[in-house]
């Protein structure tokens, strides 16, 4: 009888990612828990991540973590922008190290126009002012969907603030002892929205051509690479295509991945995610989608596709 191990030997074999070696090729993707308070992790995160760290997976990546308070999706989202955030995560990371064997990563992100939202089990729509809504930001003042408020188009000061916030969060992640950092440029969040012509209608150096639309995500990537140790893997989750006419294409995503490789990124994770609401691809198409063709990838950049 052919065993599961014999049928899938590569799955259980080691994987080199940058200068790190993972024990196997099983990774737990970041999963939003919507259970933090003021961005601070608590006992929920302790048990959630602690149990995953001893699951046998070689890598566990902490949920989408905001680099500033206004970068959260909701009031329940995790953050890494304050000393209180860092201290709470130190407790969680320490517990995972004691009980588990998985390498630990964290996904750093900014929600942009998808922020200031209700919790999913409360409907997930935009918060009202009485519920603590905040002003969201984006490349252009285009609402996420009908009945959502228009975000504020980022100016030079805002762009610099958020770029530096990513770098500061990466510094905190290094102090906490995380093994890997992943930036989020997919699912319609801030860095993806700069890349997508659907959400980015700017007429300055950050909009229009692909070179201009890539400019800000690459500036954030370079700032993070500068402070994140070279010995630790650094990656980005990018969108393969927007699944809508006029959106980002697989060819453009391939060019962007090559630019990340030039900066010094070790991998990209490529889901077929859209930049606008109700534009996720049908499941049967997503399964067949080769989001980033091999011909578009730099040879030294690890590419992980998600169906």
Residue pairs with C-beta under 8 A, 6 or more apart in sequence:
5 12
10 25
11 24
11 25
11 26
12 24
12 25
12 26
13 24
13 25
14 21
14 22
14 23
14 24
15 21
15 22
15 24
15 25
15 58
16 22
17 180
17 233
17 266
17 267
17 302
18 230
18 231
18 232
18 233
18 234
18 266
18 267
19 230
19 231
19 232
19 233
20 103
20 179
20 180
20 231
20 232
20 233
22 58
22 59
22 103
23 58
23 101
24 56
24 57
24 58
25 58
26 56
26 57
26 58
26 59
27 57
27 58
27 59
27 60
27 61
27 304
28 52
28 55
28 57
28 59
28 60
28 61
28 102
29 61
29 269
29 306
30 61
30 62
30 63
30 64
30 106
30 107
30 182
31 63
32 63
32 64
32 73
32 77
33 44
33 45
33 48
33 63
33 76
33 78
34 73
34 74
34 76
34 77
34 119
34 120
35 42
35 44
35 45
35 76
36 42
36 45
36 76
36 77
36 78
36 79
37 75
37 76
38 69
38 79
38 84
39 66
39 69
39 72
39 77
39 78
39 79
39 80
39 81
39 82
39 84
39 85
40 79
40 84
40 85
40 88
41 78
41 85
41 88
41 89
41 91
41 92
42 88
45 78
45 88
45 92
46 91
46 92
46 95
49 60
49 62
49 92
49 95
49 96
49 104
50 92
50 95
50 96
50 99
50 100
52 60
52 100
52 102
53 60
53 96
53 97
53 99
53 100
53 101
53 102
53 104
54 99
54 100
54 101
54 102
55 100
55 102
57 102
58 102
58 103
59 102
59 103
59 104
59 105
59 179
59 180
60 96
60 100
60 102
60 103
60 104
60 105
61 104
61 105
61 106
61 107
61 180
61 182
62 78
62 89
62 104
62 105
62 106
62 107
62 178
63 77
63 78
63 107
64 73
64 77
64 78
64 107
64 109
64 184
64 189
65 77
65 78
65 79
65 80
65 106
65 107
65 108
65 109
65 169
66 72
66 73
66 77
66 78
66 79
66 80
66 81
66 109
66 110
66 111
67 79
67 80
67 81
67 108
67 109
67 110
67 162
67 165
67 166
67 168
67 169
68 79
68 81
68 110
68 161
68 162
68 165
69 79
69 81
69 134
70 115
70 116
70 134
70 135
70 136
70 137
71 79
71 81
71 109
71 110
71 111
71 112
71 115
71 162
71 165
71 190
72 79
72 111
72 115
73 111
73 114
73 115
73 117
74 115
74 116
74 117
74 118
74 119
74 127
75 119
75 127
75 132
76 119
77 111
78 85
79 85
80 86
80 89
80 106
80 108
80 169
80 172
80 173
81 165
81 168
81 169
85 172
86 172
86 175
86 176
89 176
90 176
93 104
93 176
93 177
93 178
96 102
96 104
97 104
97 177
103 179
103 180
104 177
104 178
104 179
104 180
105 178
105 179
105 180
105 181
105 182
105 233
106 173
106 178
106 180
106 181
106 182
107 181
107 182
107 183
107 184
107 237
108 166
108 169
108 170
108 173
108 181
108 182
108 183
108 184
108 224
109 183
109 184
109 189
109 190
109 191
110 162
110 165
110 166
110 184
110 189
110 190
110 191
111 117
111 136
111 189
111 190
112 136
112 137
112 138
112 151
112 189
112 190
112 193
113 136
113 137
113 138
113 142
113 143
113 144
113 148
113 151
113 193
113 199
114 136
114 144
114 188
114 189
115 134
115 136
116 126
116 127
116 133
116 134
116 135
116 136
116 149
117 124
117 125
117 126
117 127
118 124
118 125
118 126
118 127
118 131
125 147
125 148
126 133
126 147
126 148
126 149
127 133
127 134
133 149
135 151
135 152
136 149
136 151
136 152
137 151
137 152
137 153
137 154
137 158
137 162
137 190
138 151
138 152
138 153
138 154
138 190
138 193
138 199
139 153
139 154
139 193
139 194
139 199
139 200
139 201
139 202
139 206
139 207
139 216
140 153
140 199
140 200
140 201
140 202
140 207
141 150
141 151
141 152
141 153
142 150
142 151
142 199
142 201
143 149
143 150
143 151
144 151
144 188
144 276
144 277
145 276
145 277
145 278
152 158
153 202
154 162
159 206
159 216
159 219
162 190
162 220
163 216
163 219
163 220
163 223
164 223
166 183
166 220
166 223
166 224
167 223
167 224
167 226
167 227
170 181
170 224
170 227
170 228
171 227
173 181
173 228
174 227
174 228
174 229
174 232
178 232
179 232
179 233
180 232
180 233
180 234
180 235
181 224
181 228
181 232
181 233
181 234
181 235
182 234
182 235
182 236
182 237
182 269
183 191
183 220
183 221
183 224
183 234
183 235
183 236
183 237
184 191
184 192
184 236
184 237
185 191
185 192
185 195
185 217
185 236
185 237
185 238
185 239
186 192
186 237
186 238
186 239
186 269
186 271
186 273
187 237
187 239
187 271
187 273
188 196
188 199
188 273
188 274
188 275
188 276
188 277
191 216
191 217
191 220
191 236
192 199
192 238
192 239
192 273
192 275
193 199
193 200
193 275
194 200
194 206
194 213
194 214
194 215
194 216
194 217
195 213
195 214
195 217
195 238
195 239
195 248
195 252
195 256
196 213
196 239
196 242
196 247
196 248
196 275
197 213
197 246
197 247
197 248
198 242
198 244
198 246
198 247
198 275
198 276
199 275
199 276
200 206
200 207
200 213
201 207
202 208
202 212
204 212
205 212
205 215
206 212
206 213
206 215
206 216
207 213
210 252
210 255
210 256
214 255
214 256
214 259
217 256
218 259
218 260
218 263
221 236
221 260
221 263
221 265
222 263
224 234
225 234
225 263
225 264
225 265
228 234
230 264
233 266
233 267
234 264
234 265
234 266
235 265
235 266
235 267
235 268
235 269
235 302
236 260
236 265
236 267
236 268
236 269
237 268
237 269
237 270
237 271
238 253
238 256
238 257
238 260
238 268
238 269
238 270
239 248
239 253
239 270
239 271
239 272
239 273
239 274
239 275
240 250
240 253
240 270
240 271
240 272
240 273
240 289
240 291
240 292
240 305
241 247
241 248
241 249
241 250
241 253
241 272
241 289
241 291
242 248
242 249
242 274
242 275
242 276
242 279
243 272
243 274
243 279
243 280
243 281
244 274
244 275
244 276
244 279
247 274
247 275
248 275
250 291
250 292
250 293
250 296
251 296
253 270
253 291
253 292
253 296
254 292
254 293
254 295
254 296
254 297
255 296
257 268
257 292
257 296
257 297
257 298
257 301
257 303
258 296
258 297
258 298
258 301
260 268
260 301
261 298
261 300
261 301
265 301
266 301
266 302
267 301
267 302
267 303
267 304
268 292
268 301
268 302
268 303
268 304
269 303
269 304
269 305
269 306
270 291
270 292
270 303
270 304
270 305
270 306
271 291
271 305
271 306
272 280
272 281
272 285
272 286
272 289
272 291
272 306
272 307
273 280
274 280
274 281
280 286
281 289
286 307
287 307
289 305
289 307
290 305
291 305
292 303
292 305
297 303
